[in-house]
Every structure is written in C-alpha cells, then in structure tokens.
C-alpha cells in the first residue's frame, strides 16, 4: 500500500513538472486542471528542482558569436574578430552596438604614452561616441589620412579631436585633402614639413583605428571623397574594398587604380607596421570589402555585426 501511494505521488509530481516546464501551463491553471491546491502545485515544482528532476539551461546568444568570431579570426588570419549579436534591423542601432564592442576591445590594449592613428568615417565616429573611459589617458591621437572638406562629424581631424577629448589626451591635425589632384600634387603635399611631421608620428603609432569602405554601391562614401573619382573606372579596376582611402582588390592587394596614386595617407605597408590595427564594419554590403581587407593581412582586430559576419564567413570558406 505504501509503495502504491508513493508511486501515485511520484506520478502526480511528474505530471505537474511536465505541465509546468514542457507545456508552459501556469501553476494556477495546473491547480485548476488537476484539482490540486495552488500551494501543492508550487510545492511539487520546488520538489522537482530540489530532487534534480528538472534541468534548466540558459543558452547564451553570445556562444555562437564567439564561435563565429573565432572562425573568422582563423580564416582571416587576425588576432581577434568580435561578432556582435543582432539586436535590431536598424543600421544605426547595429553600428552603435558594433562600436560599443570595438571601443571595449580598444580599451583592453590602450595604455598611457601610446599614439593612436585613425581614419575618419561613420564607423570610427561611432567608436568615439561609444568610448566611456574610466580615467584619462596620456595619449596622442593623430590622423592617418588627409581630410574631407565639410564632413564635420566624420572628417579625420574632427574625429581625432573628439577621440582625444574623450580620452583626455592630445590631438594633432593634418591640413591636407585625403585625395590630391594628381600624383605630383600628393608628393608635394607629403613633402610639406607640417604634413610630413604628422605622418612621421602616425607611422610610429601603437594603435590604428579604421573603418572599412565599400566601393561598388553608387552610395559609397569613397565615391564622394573627390570630384575626379569615376565610379566606372573604380569598377573596371576591380576594386573590392577601401582602407585608408586605398582601393583593395578582391585578393587583398592594392588595386590597379590611378586614384591610389593620389591618396594622402599612410601607405598600406606603413599601416602593417603598426602593432594593433582595429577596424569596424557594419552592414552586409561590407562583406566583400571585409573579406578583401582580411586577405591582405592589414588588421589585427575586427568588430563586425552578426549578419555581416555570417556573410564574410561564407565568402572566406570559399578560399579554403
């Protein structure tokens, strides 16, 4: 009789646990359906937990992102790929979330006495906006490229000043366009002492912070950098992405585009000499440019959103 009573009690316990955890029925409704009191149902639920009859597993949305980041880092031959889970389909929210992650990674490397070379652009501006330093840093922020007249919030001089103010450091200014009128004009600019001195400091930077540009869309920011840039010529040259205003081919090498000879910026080889090279990119239209930049071994850390990361990983898997 005792065994029969115990069996019935366990059967009732099992039934309540199944209804509550697997069928998502509320305790009040279970009481109504079974004729048990609400107190008894609550006691049975707790008993199931205490006896180990219930296993509750919380699956983190970050687990897959860590795996995806590790995969991109391996295929792209970089130290770290930070993949940010999708929280919204709004591009502005996505770039903000990506910039938050990029800023956090940057602080892990940042030390007093460092020099940071940066590009302009929406992505780098978002990183500056995301910065919430817990103390002041004795750092120097220096442009790694020339500027774009009239782009107040994304021009490299404005962004470098904003970053320096956030960090409590100092900013240098570079008074030159990002694209010169000709190769000769670029050479003349780079020979100007004030410009040469800034680039000398940028070459010795400890950290570089950049955005990755797309070039194929008609709305590409790169196409608006200079009136002489011709979209058809860019496409004909096989450009796949842009980094520090240098056009990059699909295989990661500098593109055979005449405009590359007019760029007023650190060279790609000079960029590679900087120990920590951070880039931010958001939006699936950036997948091809990101893959091209990764193939060129220009980065050490990439911050990217989830959907773009999946697109990049699909592209890079084709390289294997």
WONOR-V934091 format. One record per pair of residues at least 6 apart in sequence whose C-alpha atoms are under 6 Angstrom apart, sorted by the first residue. I is the first residue (numbers start at 0). J is the second residue. D is the distance in Angstrom with one decimal. If there is no record, write none. Layout:
i,j,d
I,J,D
I,J,D
//
This chain:
i,j,d
12,43,5.9
18,24,5.6
27,37,6.0
30,36,5.5
30,37,5.4
47,53,6.0
64,82,5.5
68,80,4.7
68,81,5.6
68,82,5.5
71,312,6.0
72,79,5.5
72,80,5.2
75,293,5.1
77,299,4.8
78,299,5.1
78,300,6.0
79,300,4.8
80,300,5.7
80,301,4.7
81,302,4.7
82,303,5.1
82,304,5.4
82,305,5.6
83,97,5.9
83,304,4.7
83,305,5.5
84,305,5.2
85,305,5.6
94,281,5.8
97,303,6.0
97,304,6.0
98,125,5.6
98,126,4.6
99,129,5.2
101,302,5.5
102,126,5.6
102,130,5.7
111,136,5.4
111,137,4.7
111,138,5.8
112,137,5.5
112,138,5.2
113,138,5.1
113,205,5.9
114,138,5.7
114,139,4.7
114,140,5.9
114,204,4.7
114,205,5.5
115,140,4.8
115,204,5.6
115,206,4.8
115,207,5.7
116,140,6.0
116,141,4.8
116,142,5.5
116,143,5.2
116,201,5.5
116,204,6.0
116,207,4.7
117,142,5.2
117,143,5.2
117,207,5.6
117,208,4.7
117,209,5.8
118,143,5.6
118,144,6.0
118,155,5.6
118,209,5.1
119,153,5.2
119,154,5.1
119,155,3.9
120,153,4.6
121,153,5.8
122,210,5.5
122,279,6.0
127,162,5.4
135,166,5.4
135,167,4.8
136,166,5.4
136,167,5.6
136,168,5.9
137,168,5.2
138,168,4.8
139,168,5.8
139,169,5.0
139,170,5.7
140,159,5.7
140,163,5.9
140,170,4.7
141,170,5.9
141,171,5.1
142,155,6.0
143,264,5.7
143,265,5.7
144,177,5.9
144,263,5.9
144,264,4.0
145,175,5.0
145,176,4.7
145,177,3.8
145,263,5.5
146,154,5.6
146,155,5.5
146,176,4.9
146,177,4.9
147,154,5.6
156,172,5.6
159,170,6.0
160,170,5.3
163,169,5.2
163,170,5.5
177,262,6.0
177,263,5.0
178,261,5.5
178,262,4.8
178,263,5.8
179,185,5.2
179,261,5.1
181,261,5.5
182,260,5.4
182,261,4.8
185,261,5.7
189,195,5.5
204,273,5.9
205,273,5.7
205,274,5.7
206,275,4.7
206,276,5.8
207,276,4.7
207,277,5.9
208,277,4.8
208,278,5.8
209,278,4.7
210,278,5.3
210,279,5.1
211,241,5.9
211,242,5.5
211,280,5.7
212,240,5.7
212,241,4.7
213,219,5.9
213,240,5.1
213,285,5.7
213,288,5.8
214,240,5.8
236,255,5.9
236,256,5.6
237,248,5.9
238,246,5.8
238,247,5.6
238,248,4.8
238,254,5.9
239,247,5.8
239,248,5.0
239,249,5.2
239,288,5.3
240,246,5.8
240,247,5.2
240,288,4.0
241,247,5.7
245,259,5.7
246,254,5.4
247,253,4.6
247,254,4.9
248,254,4.9
249,291,4.8
250,291,5.8
251,291,4.7
251,292,5.6
251,294,4.7
251,295,3.9
271,297,5.8
276,298,5.0
276,299,5.1
277,300,4.8
277,301,5.9
278,301,5.0
279,301,5.9
279,302,4.8
280,303,5.4
281,303,5.7
281,304,5.7
282,307,5.7
283,307,4.5
286,307,5.9
286,310,5.9
286,311,5.0
//
